[in-house]
Amino acid sequence: MSAATIAIASDHGGYDLKQLLIEDLRAKGHEVLDLGTDGPESVDYPDYADLMAAAIKDGKAGRGILLCGTGIGISIAANRHPELRAALVHDALTARLSRLHNDANVIAMGGRILGIELAKDCLGVFLKTEFEGGRHARRVAKMSHAG
């Protein structure tokens, strides 16, 4: 696995959407690292944010996707890790701006909030948008404890 690999993880609330996104990503030729969960049984979303942080920190993946019922809990848990800049997105605009202005390396979405087509649209925009840098680089550095 490498920086080109996309890691994906969810709790039970995001499990169904995770499975559909994995299928879509692989069909488009992406290398996917599935960090779980492996079924619809109730689990704790902070555990999957921890797995994502380890995968990014260890270089097993360059970007990530986190899913829970609303996306809120898992994005809060993810942002406790300094190696993650997780953005909770609801549409293509928030996905685009999360990359353009915030250099987010993880997208968080709600499996019970977004339909598959909207989630795929958000993910596609997230993956193709580059960080704008400039005035935003200073702000991102401060969030990364580098500024």
Z-matrix of the N, CA and C atoms (Angstrom, degrees):
N
C 1 1.456
C 2 1.527 1 108.23
N 3 1.331 2 115.06 1 155.96
C 4 1.453 3 119.01 2 -174.81
C 5 1.516 4 110.91 3 -148.29
N 6 1.336 5 114.75 4 -174.30
C 7 1.460 6 120.33 5 178.58
C 8 1.521 7 111.81 6 -62.36
N 9 1.331 8 117.48 7 -22.95
C 10 1.463 9 120.52 8 177.30
C 11 1.527 10 111.77 9 -76.93
N 12 1.316 11 116.71 10 -15.44
C 13 1.463 12 121.65 11 179.89
C 14 1.520 13 109.94 12 -71.70
N 15 1.315 14 115.79 13 141.50
C 16 1.458 15 122.63 14 176.53
C 17 1.529 16 107.42 15 -107.16
N 18 1.333 17 116.11 16 119.70
C 19 1.462 18 120.71 17 176.44
C 20 1.526 19 108.63 18 -88.25
N 21 1.321 20 116.06 19 147.23
C 22 1.460 21 121.04 20 178.49
C 23 1.521 22 108.84 21 -140.45
N 24 1.322 23 115.93 22 138.36
C 25 1.462 24 121.51 23 179.28
C 26 1.521 25 109.16 24 -149.55
N 27 1.313 26 114.86 25 153.57
C 28 1.463 27 119.89 26 178.43
C 29 1.513 28 110.23 27 -154.07
N 30 1.310 29 114.45 28 162.67
C 31 1.457 30 119.59 29 165.42
C 32 1.535 31 106.33 30 -92.83
N 33 1.320 32 116.46 31 -169.34
C 34 1.463 33 120.91 32 -177.98
C 35 1.534 34 112.81 33 -62.63
N 36 1.335 35 116.74 34 -32.22
C 37 1.467 36 120.91 35 -179.04
C 38 1.516 37 113.60 36 -69.60
N 39 1.308 38 116.99 37 -20.44
C 40 1.456 39 121.26 38 179.22
C 41 1.509 40 113.67 39 -110.65
N 42 1.335 41 116.76 40 1.84
C 43 1.464 42 121.05 41 -173.57
C 44 1.529 43 113.53 42 -57.07
N 45 1.317 44 118.22 43 -49.27
C 46 1.468 45 120.41 44 -177.07
C 47 1.523 46 111.36 45 -62.12
N 48 1.336 47 117.17 46 -43.87
C 49 1.455 48 121.09 47 178.64
C 50 1.526 49 110.51 48 -65.63
N 51 1.322 50 117.44 49 -37.77
C 52 1.467 51 121.11 50 177.88
C 53 1.521 52 110.19 51 -58.11
N 54 1.302 53 117.63 52 -47.04
C 55 1.462 54 121.46 53 -177.95
C 56 1.534 55 110.64 54 -60.98
N 57 1.319 56 117.01 55 -41.57
C 58 1.464 57 120.98 56 179.62
C 59 1.527 58 111.15 57 -67.98
N 60 1.331 59 117.43 58 -39.53
C 61 1.466 60 120.37 59 179.46
C 62 1.521 61 111.50 60 -68.66
N 63 1.324 62 117.42 61 -38.35
C 64 1.470 63 120.33 62 176.35
C 65 1.524 64 109.96 63 -59.25
N 66 1.308 65 116.29 64 -47.05
C 67 1.463 66 121.52 65 179.57
C 68 1.529 67 110.40 66 -58.31
N 69 1.324 68 116.78 67 -45.57
C 70 1.460 69 121.76 68 -179.26
C 71 1.527 70 111.53 69 -65.93
N 72 1.313 71 117.70 70 -44.18
C 73 1.467 72 121.43 71 179.94
C 74 1.525 73 111.33 72 -62.20
N 75 1.311 74 116.68 73 -45.90
C 76 1.471 75 120.33 74 179.74
C 77 1.526 76 111.39 75 -64.75
N 78 1.326 77 116.72 76 -37.60
C 79 1.461 78 120.29 77 177.56
C 80 1.523 79 111.46 78 -63.17
N 81 1.322 80 116.63 79 -27.23
C 82 1.465 81 121.81 80 178.98
C 83 1.525 82 112.10 81 -91.43
N 84 1.338 83 116.77 82 5.22
C 85 1.457 84 120.87 83 174.78
C 86 1.510 85 116.77 84 90.33
N 87 1.312 86 117.88 85 8.88
C 88 1.457 87 121.23 86 179.49
C 89 1.526 88 110.90 87 -80.97
N 90 1.318 89 115.73 88 145.40
C 91 1.460 90 121.38 89 171.82
C 92 1.529 91 107.15 90 -85.99
N 93 1.323 92 116.75 91 126.68
C 94 1.459 93 122.45 92 -174.04
C 95 1.521 94 110.43 93 -119.96
N 96 1.312 95 115.72 94 132.92
C 97 1.463 96 122.99 95 173.72
C 98 1.522 97 107.48 96 -107.43
N 99 1.316 98 117.14 97 108.30
C 100 1.466 99 122.88 98 -178.67
C 101 1.527 100 108.73 99 -87.93
N 102 1.328 101 115.81 100 112.94
C 103 1.464 102 122.30 101 -178.42
C 104 1.525 103 112.83 102 -94.21
N 105 1.332 104 117.37 103 5.10
C 106 1.457 105 120.54 104 -179.76
C 107 1.519 106 110.75 105 96.85
N 108 1.250 107 115.86 106 -179.91
C 109 1.426 108 134.89 107 -0.01
C 110 1.518 109 109.26 108 -71.32
N 111 1.314 110 114.65 109 164.32
C 112 1.452 111 119.85 110 -173.46
C 113 1.521 112 113.99 111 -106.05
N 114 1.314 113 117.13 112 14.87
C 115 1.455 114 120.32 113 179.09
C 116 1.515 115 110.69 114 -174.86
N 117 1.322 116 117.83 115 175.96
C 118 1.461 117 121.83 116 -175.87
C 119 1.537 118 114.96 117 -83.38
N 120 1.338 119 117.91 118 4.09
C 121 1.462 120 120.11 119 -179.72
C 122 1.534 121 110.01 120 -68.96
N 123 1.315 122 116.72 121 147.36
C 124 1.455 123 122.42 122 -176.99
C 125 1.527 124 112.20 123 -61.28
N 126 1.347 125 115.34 124 129.25
C 127 1.465 126 123.35 125 176.94
C 128 1.525 127 107.87 126 -138.53
N 129 1.314 128 116.84 127 173.05
C 130 1.462 129 121.96 128 -177.25
C 131 1.521 130 111.07 129 -101.16
N 132 1.335 131 116.86 130 120.03
C 133 1.465 132 121.06 131 -175.63
C 134 1.523 133 115.03 132 -59.60
N 135 1.352 134 121.80 133 -31.19
C 136 1.468 135 118.25 134 178.83
C 137 1.533 136 113.16 135 -59.76
N 138 1.315 137 117.03 136 -29.89
C 139 1.468 138 120.21 137 178.98
C 140 1.527 139 111.01 138 -63.21
N 141 1.312 140 117.65 139 -33.89
C 142 1.458 141 121.61 140 -178.20
C 143 1.528 142 111.35 141 -81.85
N 144 1.317 143 117.07 142 -29.29
C 145 1.471 144 120.08 143 171.20
C 146 1.531 145 109.25 144 -65.57
N 147 1.320 146 117.04 145 -39.20
C 148 1.474 147 121.24 146 177.11
C 149 1.523 148 110.93 147 -62.02
N 150 1.319 149 117.21 148 -42.74
C 151 1.466 150 120.97 149 178.49
C 152 1.524 151 111.17 150 -63.66
N 153 1.323 152 116.31 151 -38.92
C 154 1.465 153 120.31 152 177.82
C 155 1.523 154 110.40 153 -64.27
N 156 1.320 155 116.97 154 -44.89
C 157 1.464 156 120.53 155 179.77
C 158 1.521 157 110.89 156 -59.07
N 159 1.320 158 116.97 157 -42.49
C 160 1.463 159 120.81 158 179.22
C 161 1.526 160 111.08 159 -64.77
N 162 1.320 161 117.63 160 -41.26
C 163 1.469 162 121.27 161 -179.44
C 164 1.526 163 111.16 162 -64.55
N 165 1.319 164 117.42 163 -41.34
C 166 1.467 165 121.01 164 179.11
C 167 1.526 166 109.71 165 -70.50
N 168 1.314 167 116.89 166 -45.89
C 169 1.464 168 121.16 167 -178.82
C 170 1.525 169 111.83 168 -61.43
N 171 1.321 170 116.88 169 -40.18
C 172 1.463 171 121.82 170 -177.81
C 173 1.533 172 113.21 171 -82.09
N 174 1.326 173 117.55 172 -0.50
C 175 1.458 174 121.01 173 178.58
C 176 1.511 175 114.79 174 76.39
N 177 1.326 176 117.23 175 15.74
C 178 1.466 177 120.48 176 178.14
C 179 1.530 178 111.44 177 -75.30
N 180 1.320 179 115.93 178 -20.07
C 181 1.466 180 121.64 179 178.45
C 182 1.523 181 108.44 180 -151.10
N 183 1.326 182 115.24 181 152.79
C 184 1.452 183 120.65 182 178.42
C 185 1.512 184 113.32 183 -97.60
N 186 1.321 185 115.45 184 -29.59
C 187 1.463 186 121.33 185 178.82
C 188 1.517 187 108.50 186 -137.38
N 189 1.343 188 114.61 187 162.50
C 190 1.446 189 118.36 188 -178.39
C 191 1.508 190 113.98 189 -142.63
N 192 1.320 191 113.36 190 162.57
C 193 1.463 192 123.35 191 177.08
C 194 1.519 193 106.72 192 -128.16
N 195 1.323 194 116.65 193 126.21
C 196 1.462 195 121.87 194 177.16
C 197 1.521 196 109.10 195 -121.61
N 198 1.325 197 115.50 196 137.80
C 199 1.457 198 121.29 197 -177.18
C 200 1.523 199 110.42 198 -135.24
N 201 1.311 200 115.40 199 137.13
C 202 1.462 201 121.34 200 166.65
C 203 1.526 202 105.37 201 -141.38
N 204 1.296 203 118.66 202 -167.88
C 205 1.459 204 120.24 203 -176.94
C 206 1.516 205 113.16 204 -57.34
N 207 1.327 206 116.69 205 -48.89
C 208 1.470 207 121.19 206 -179.79
C 209 1.521 208 112.80 207 -108.99
N 210 1.313 209 117.70 208 -18.12
C 211 1.458 210 122.28 209 -173.08
C 212 1.518 211 112.28 210 89.27
N 213 1.311 212 117.39 211 -15.35
C 214 1.465 213 121.60 212 -175.48
C 215 1.525 214 111.18 213 -69.97
N 216 1.317 215 117.09 214 -55.81
C 217 1.460 216 120.76 215 -176.20
C 218 1.508 217 113.25 216 -59.23
N 219 1.319 218 116.47 217 -45.48
C 220 1.459 219 119.85 218 -176.82
C 221 1.526 220 111.35 219 -70.69
N 222 1.346 221 117.85 220 -30.26
C 223 1.467 222 119.03 221 176.63
C 224 1.526 223 110.75 222 -71.62
N 225 1.311 224 117.79 223 -36.65
C 226 1.468 225 121.06 224 175.95
C 227 1.519 226 109.47 225 -63.81
N 228 1.325 227 116.66 226 -47.08
C 229 1.467 228 120.61 227 179.45
C 230 1.527 229 111.15 228 -62.03
N 231 1.320 230 117.35 229 -39.74
C 232 1.468 231 120.97 230 -179.09
C 233 1.520 232 111.62 231 -64.67
N 234 1.297 233 117.00 232 -41.06
C 235 1.462 234 120.34 233 -174.98
C 236 1.522 235 113.62 234 -75.47
N 237 1.305 236 117.60 235 1.03
C 238 1.465 237 121.54 236 170.99
C 239 1.532 238 110.51 237 -78.09
N 240 1.328 239 116.75 238 -12.71
C 241 1.465 240 122.91 239 -178.63
C 242 1.524 241 109.50 240 -99.83
N 243 1.330 242 117.66 241 125.12
C 244 1.468 243 119.30 242 -176.68
C 245 1.525 244 114.65 243 -64.20
N 246 1.323 245 118.75 244 -22.08
C 247 1.464 246 120.54 245 -179.93
C 248 1.528 247 113.08 246 -82.41
N 249 1.320 248 116.73 247 -6.70
C 250 1.462 249 120.47 248 -179.68
C 251 1.519 250 111.06 249 -111.03
N 252 1.317 251 114.91 250 137.81
C 253 1.461 252 122.80 251 167.75
C 254 1.525 253 104.70 252 -123.34
N 255 1.318 254 115.11 253 89.46
C 256 1.466 255 121.60 254 -174.62
C 257 1.521 256 109.95 255 -94.22
N 258 1.311 257 115.63 256 129.80
C 259 1.462 258 121.75 257 179.40
C 260 1.515 259 109.67 258 -114.47
N 261 1.316 260 115.46 259 123.68
C 262 1.458 261 121.50 260 173.41
C 263 1.521 262 107.45 261 -79.43
N 264 1.322 263 116.80 262 119.32
C 265 1.466 264 120.52 263 -177.07
C 266 1.520 265 110.47 264 -120.39
N 267 1.330 266 113.71 265 153.15
C 268 1.460 267 120.93 266 -179.24
C 269 1.520 268 113.24 267 -126.54
N 270 1.324 269 116.49 268 -10.32
C 271 1.462 270 120.84 269 -178.12
C 272 1.520 271 108.94 270 -161.00
N 273 1.317 272 116.43 271 176.15
C 274 1.466 273 120.95 272 -177.15
C 275 1.524 274 111.88 273 -63.48
N 276 1.325 275 118.15 274 -34.42
C 277 1.467 276 120.25 275 -179.62
C 278 1.523 277 111.19 276 -65.00
N 279 1.339 278 117.94 277 -46.56
C 280 1.465 279 118.86 278 179.30
C 281 1.521 280 110.92 279 -67.08
N 282 1.325 281 117.79 280 -33.43
C 283 1.462 282 120.52 281 175.91
C 284 1.521 283 110.47 282 -64.33
N 285 1.319 284 116.93 283 -45.19
C 286 1.465 285 121.89 284 -179.75
C 287 1.522 286 111.06 285 -62.73
N 288 1.321 287 116.60 286 -47.84
C 289 1.467 288 120.09 287 -177.45
C 290 1.521 289 112.25 288 -68.91
N 291 1.328 290 117.02 289 -28.21
C 292 1.475 291 119.53 290 177.89
C 293 1.521 292 111.10 291 -62.79
N 294 1.319 293 116.59 292 -33.38
C 295 1.472 294 121.40 293 177.47
C 296 1.528 295 110.65 294 -85.76
N 297 1.310 296 116.96 295 -49.25
C 298 1.458 297 122.92 296 -174.42
C 299 1.523 298 112.11 297 -59.46
N 300 1.329 299 117.47 298 -47.29
C 301 1.456 300 122.01 299 -174.48
C 302 1.524 301 114.55 300 -101.99
N 303 1.328 302 118.33 301 -27.75
C 304 1.464 303 120.95 302 -172.82
C 305 1.512 304 114.74 303 -113.81
N 306 1.315 305 117.77 304 -4.36
C 307 1.461 306 122.95 305 -178.59
C 308 1.529 307 110.83 306 50.02
N 309 1.332 308 116.24 307 40.78
C 310 1.466 309 120.38 308 178.69
C 311 1.522 310 108.92 309 -58.86
N 312 1.328 311 115.79 310 136.73
C 313 1.463 312 119.40 311 176.21
C 314 1.533 313 111.37 312 -107.24
N 315 1.325 314 115.63 313 -2.40
C 316 1.465 315 121.30 314 177.54
C 317 1.524 316 108.46 315 -136.98
N 318 1.316 317 115.14 316 134.31
C 319 1.462 318 121.25 317 174.29
C 320 1.530 319 107.66 318 -104.63
N 321 1.312 320 116.32 319 134.54
C 322 1.472 321 121.62 320 177.10
C 323 1.528 322 108.22 321 -116.28
N 324 1.322 323 114.73 322 136.32
C 325 1.462 324 119.97 323 179.94
C 326 1.524 325 109.67 324 -141.67
N 327 1.311 326 114.68 325 159.60
C 328 1.458 327 120.90 326 179.55
C 329 1.512 328 112.18 327 -97.37
N 330 1.316 329 116.05 328 118.88
C 331 1.461 330 121.23 329 179.10
C 332 1.513 331 113.59 330 -65.96
N 333 1.317 332 116.87 331 -22.92
C 334 1.466 333 120.73 332 178.88
C 335 1.528 334 111.39 333 -100.62
N 336 1.331 335 116.48 334 2.38
C 337 1.458 336 121.76 335 -175.90
C 338 1.520 337 111.51 336 -109.64
N 339 1.354 338 116.01 337 -44.39
C 340 1.461 339 120.85 338 -175.38
C 341 1.522 340 111.23 339 -102.92
N 342 1.311 341 115.58 340 141.02
C 343 1.453 342 120.46 341 171.05
C 344 1.522 343 109.10 342 -78.75
N 345 1.311 344 116.37 343 167.06
C 346 1.462 345 121.10 344 -174.80
C 347 1.522 346 111.98 345 -62.09
N 348 1.309 347 119.25 346 -41.97
C 349 1.469 348 120.13 347 -177.65
C 350 1.524 349 111.55 348 -65.55
N 351 1.317 350 117.30 349 -42.10
C 352 1.465 351 120.22 350 177.58
C 353 1.524 352 110.57 351 -66.47
N 354 1.321 353 117.52 352 -41.09
C 355 1.468 354 121.03 353 177.92
C 356 1.524 355 111.01 354 -62.40
N 357 1.334 356 117.95 355 -42.73
C 358 1.463 357 121.65 356 177.90
C 359 1.528 358 110.71 357 -63.78
N 360 1.329 359 116.35 358 -39.36
C 361 1.468 360 120.78 359 177.78
C 362 1.526 361 110.30 360 -63.00
N 363 1.322 362 117.15 361 -47.37
C 364 1.475 363 121.47 362 178.28
C 365 1.521 364 110.41 363 -58.53
N 366 1.304 365 116.42 364 -46.38
C 367 1.456 366 121.12 365 -177.95
C 368 1.523 367 111.29 366 -64.75
N 369 1.314 368 117.42 367 -43.00
C 370 1.461 369 120.64 368 178.79
C 371 1.515 370 112.29 369 -59.87
N 372 1.319 371 116.36 370 -44.55
C 373 1.471 372 121.20 371 178.60
C 374 1.525 373 109.92 372 -65.14
N 375 1.313 374 117.02 373 -43.37
C 376 1.470 375 122.11 374 178.48
C 377 1.528 376 110.95 375 -57.45
N 378 1.314 377 117.03 376 -44.87
C 379 1.462 378 120.86 377 -175.73
C 380 1.529 379 113.36 378 -72.85
N 381 1.317 380 118.15 379 -28.90
C 382 1.468 381 119.46 380 -176.70
C 383 1.529 382 113.47 381 -94.98
N 384 1.312 383 118.64 382 -11.86
C 385 1.462 384 120.77 383 -177.08
C 386 1.514 385 110.78 384 -86.92
N 387 1.317 386 115.48 385 131.82
C 388 1.471 387 121.82 386 177.73
C 389 1.521 388 110.05 387 -95.09
N 390 1.314 389 116.04 388 154.54
C 391 1.468 390 123.19 389 175.85
C 392 1.518 391 108.93 390 -67.19
N 393 1.316 392 117.12 391 132.44
C 394 1.454 393 122.94 392 -178.60
C 395 1.530 394 113.12 393 -74.49
N 396 1.323 395 117.08 394 -28.33
C 397 1.465 396 119.89 395 -178.69
C 398 1.517 397 111.31 396 70.58
N 399 1.332 398 116.38 397 -140.64
C 400 1.463 399 120.26 398 179.36
C 401 1.508 400 111.60 399 59.39
N 402 1.330 401 116.14 400 -134.24
C 403 1.470 402 120.61 401 -177.17
C 404 1.524 403 112.15 402 -60.47
N 405 1.325 404 116.60 403 -23.19
C 406 1.459 405 120.31 404 -178.95
C 407 1.531 406 112.13 405 -75.33
N 408 1.306 407 117.50 406 -26.15
C 409 1.474 408 121.20 407 -177.56
C 410 1.520 409 111.28 408 -61.11
N 411 1.315 410 117.30 409 -39.99
C 412 1.471 411 121.57 410 178.79
C 413 1.533 412 110.32 411 -61.28
N 414 1.295 413 116.47 412 -42.37
C 415 1.469 414 121.24 413 -178.41
C 416 1.526 415 110.94 414 -69.00
N 417 1.313 416 116.49 415 -43.01
C 418 1.463 417 120.55 416 178.29
C 419 1.539 418 109.81 417 -62.92
N 420 1.325 419 116.69 418 -40.27
C 421 1.470 420 120.09 419 178.56
C 422 1.527 421 110.38 420 -60.59
N 423 1.311 422 117.84 421 -39.09
C 424 1.469 423 120.51 422 179.09
C 425 1.523 424 111.09 423 -65.50
N 426 1.325 425 117.62 424 -35.75
C 427 1.459 426 120.77 425 178.47
C 428 1.529 427 111.02 426 -71.92
N 429 1.318 428 115.35 427 -25.46
C 430 1.469 429 121.05 428 -177.55
C 431 1.524 430 111.44 429 -94.86
N 432 1.308 431 117.34 430 12.04
C 433 1.462 432 122.94 431 -179.83
C 434 1.523 433 111.78 432 59.94
N 435 1.334 434 116.52 433 25.55
C 436 1.469 435 119.92 434 -179.69
C 437 1.523 436 110.99 435 -109.98
N 438 1.317 437 117.64 436 -0.73
C 439 1.458 438 118.87 437 -175.76
C 440 1.485 439 112.25 438 -127.92
